[in-house]
């Protein structure tokens, strides 16, 4: 994915990892990124702040804004790099179901 390796890393904090779910809090400074990855599990995202995502994937780049508390779900197999495309820190909770 273009440019993702030069970005500072987002900071994951595992909050819970048991037989049913893995819950991770992701914190991003402006410009920080997860790095390119593939989701092996289905997941739910709960934005803790307004999030101005820059999504880099095989289709290119796109910008998506999710407001704090605006929950969304994705199936396993999603492949992307998630970047804080805004000018303020952002964070979200990711809940992966096993």
Secondary structure, DSSP 8 states (H G I E B T S, - for coil): -TTGGGS-B-EEEEEEESSSEEEEEEEE-TT-B--SEE-SSEEEEEESS-EEEEEEETTEEEEEEE-TT--EEE-TT-EEEEEE-SSS-EEEEEEEE-
